[in-house]
Amino acid sequence: MSKQKIEDCYFEHNSTIFSEMLGEDEEYLRLKKAKRAAEESLQSVISKEAWKQYLALDEICNELECARYKAMYLAGAADCKKLEE
């Protein structure tokens, strides 16, 4: 499988890859619920401007996490390719 085919496969399935990796994990769901509760508490005590800044930083963190999972996925696919050779 070529690098381009791996990239194409990733982009074709990236909307489900992460949910498949994390969606059923109980620890992930627990942490997600705790994060939502913390965000609700935070939003009630800080200014709207501070909340906007928090959301912007959270978005950056999400993008970095997605990049990390993409790298893990592509590395795993590359390892599978090496094993097939």
Residue frames relative to the residue before (quaternion, step in Angstrom):
aa qw qx qy qz dx dy dz
M 1.0000 0.0000 0.0000 0.0000 0.00 0.00 0.00
S 0.3725 -0.7447 0.5100 0.2159 3.56 -0.73 1.04
K 0.6665 -0.4877 0.3789 0.4175 3.53 -1.30 0.36
Q 0.6489 0.5202 -0.3242 0.4507 3.59 0.96 -0.83
K 0.6455 0.5127 -0.3260 0.4627 3.60 0.98 -0.79
I 0.6264 0.5227 -0.3333 0.4725 3.58 1.05 -0.76
E 0.6508 0.5047 -0.3059 0.4776 3.59 0.95 -0.91
D 0.6520 0.5141 -0.3165 0.4587 3.60 0.91 -0.89
C 0.6452 0.5137 -0.3101 0.4730 3.56 0.98 -0.87
Y 0.6354 0.5281 -0.3295 0.4570 3.57 0.94 -0.86
F 0.7085 0.4601 -0.2748 0.4591 3.60 0.76 -1.01
E 0.6236 0.5405 -0.3420 0.4495 3.59 1.10 -0.61
H 0.8080 0.2850 -0.1152 0.5026 3.57 1.01 -0.82
N 0.3964 0.7673 -0.4584 0.2096 3.62 1.22 -0.03
S 0.6107 0.5565 -0.3769 0.4187 3.63 1.05 -0.46
T 0.7526 0.3603 -0.2188 0.5059 3.60 1.13 -0.46
I 0.4983 0.6779 -0.4300 0.3274 3.60 1.16 -0.44
F 0.7280 0.4451 -0.2589 0.4526 3.57 0.73 -1.05
S 0.6490 0.4977 -0.3344 0.4683 3.58 0.98 -0.73
E 0.6317 0.5112 -0.3332 0.4782 3.58 1.08 -0.64
M 0.6706 0.4974 -0.2966 0.4636 3.58 1.01 -0.81
L 0.8292 0.2620 -0.0828 0.4868 3.57 0.90 -0.94
G 0.5480 0.7025 -0.3667 0.2676 3.55 1.10 -0.71
E 0.7644 0.3580 -0.1933 0.5002 3.58 0.97 -0.76
D 0.5067 0.6683 -0.4150 0.3527 3.56 1.27 -0.17
E 0.4338 -0.7337 0.4625 0.2441 3.59 -0.59 1.16
E 0.6404 0.5210 -0.3280 0.4592 3.59 0.97 -0.79
Y 0.6369 0.5192 -0.3239 0.4690 3.58 0.98 -0.82
L 0.6692 0.4959 -0.3010 0.4644 3.60 0.88 -0.91
R 0.6330 0.5266 -0.3277 0.4634 3.59 1.05 -0.78
L 0.6766 0.4873 -0.2870 0.4715 3.57 0.93 -0.92
K 0.6281 0.5342 -0.3328 0.4576 3.58 1.04 -0.77
K 0.6530 0.5014 -0.3030 0.4800 3.58 0.99 -0.85
A 0.6496 0.5079 -0.3130 0.4712 3.61 0.97 -0.83
K 0.6374 0.5225 -0.3303 0.4600 3.60 1.01 -0.80
R 0.6448 0.5174 -0.3260 0.4586 3.59 0.93 -0.83
A 0.6542 0.5085 -0.3130 0.4643 3.58 0.95 -0.87
A 0.6579 0.5027 -0.3087 0.4681 3.59 0.96 -0.86
E 0.6495 0.5169 -0.3181 0.4580 3.58 0.98 -0.79
E 0.6337 0.5225 -0.3316 0.4641 3.59 1.00 -0.78
S 0.6568 0.4966 -0.3062 0.4777 3.58 0.99 -0.82
L 0.6535 0.5208 -0.3058 0.4562 3.56 0.94 -0.90
Q 0.6634 0.5250 -0.3097 0.4340 3.56 0.87 -0.96
S 0.6715 0.5179 -0.3059 0.4327 3.59 1.04 -0.70
V 0.7655 0.3797 -0.2028 0.4782 3.62 1.17 -0.42
I 0.7058 0.4115 -0.2808 0.5037 3.61 1.19 -0.10
S 0.6339 -0.5456 0.3940 0.3811 3.56 -1.28 0.35
K 0.6499 -0.5110 0.3879 0.4075 3.56 -1.26 0.34
E 0.6388 0.5266 -0.3268 0.4558 3.59 1.02 -0.79
A 0.6537 0.4954 -0.3129 0.4789 3.59 0.94 -0.85
W 0.6313 0.5262 -0.3327 0.4624 3.60 1.03 -0.75
K 0.6310 0.5221 -0.3303 0.4691 3.61 0.99 -0.77
Q 0.6499 0.5056 -0.3131 0.4732 3.59 0.99 -0.82
Y 0.6185 0.5349 -0.3368 0.4668 3.58 1.02 -0.79
L 0.6719 0.5004 -0.2994 0.4567 3.60 0.86 -0.95
A 0.6321 0.5246 -0.3313 0.4642 3.58 1.03 -0.76
L 0.6686 0.4816 -0.2959 0.4832 3.60 0.95 -0.85
D 0.6301 0.5329 -0.3294 0.4588 3.57 1.03 -0.77
E 0.6323 0.5284 -0.3243 0.4645 3.57 1.04 -0.77
I 0.6281 0.5188 -0.3298 0.4771 3.59 1.01 -0.79
C 0.6445 0.5169 -0.3139 0.4678 3.59 0.96 -0.86
N 0.6471 0.5163 -0.3176 0.4624 3.58 0.97 -0.83
E 0.6490 0.5128 -0.3166 0.4643 3.59 0.98 -0.83
L 0.6503 0.5063 -0.3139 0.4715 3.57 1.00 -0.80
E 0.6448 0.5149 -0.3177 0.4670 3.57 0.99 -0.81
C 0.6382 0.5132 -0.3240 0.4737 3.60 1.00 -0.78
A 0.6387 0.5181 -0.3234 0.4679 3.57 1.00 -0.81
R 0.6324 0.5286 -0.3275 0.4619 3.58 1.04 -0.78
Y 0.6791 0.4777 -0.2948 0.4730 3.60 0.91 -0.88
K 0.6116 0.5317 -0.3560 0.4653 3.58 1.06 -0.69
A 0.6524 0.5116 -0.3163 0.4610 3.58 0.92 -0.90
M 0.6453 0.5134 -0.3193 0.4669 3.59 0.98 -0.83
Y 0.6496 0.5199 -0.3100 0.4601 3.58 0.97 -0.90
L 0.6980 0.4694 -0.2779 0.4639 3.57 0.84 -1.00
A 0.6262 0.5196 -0.3400 0.4715 3.59 1.05 -0.70
G 0.6446 0.5132 -0.3190 0.4683 3.58 0.98 -0.79
A 0.6522 0.5003 -0.3123 0.4761 3.57 0.98 -0.82
A 0.6434 0.5124 -0.3209 0.4694 3.59 1.00 -0.79
D 0.6329 0.5212 -0.3292 0.4685 3.60 1.02 -0.77
C 0.6313 0.5206 -0.3325 0.4689 3.60 1.00 -0.79
K 0.6296 0.5351 -0.3307 0.4559 3.57 1.01 -0.82
K 0.6509 0.5165 -0.3132 0.4598 3.59 0.96 -0.88
L 0.6587 0.5114 -0.3113 0.4557 3.59 1.01 -0.80
E 0.6478 0.5284 -0.3163 0.4485 3.59 1.11 -0.64
E 0.6182 0.5832 -0.3434 0.3998 3.59 1.14 -0.61
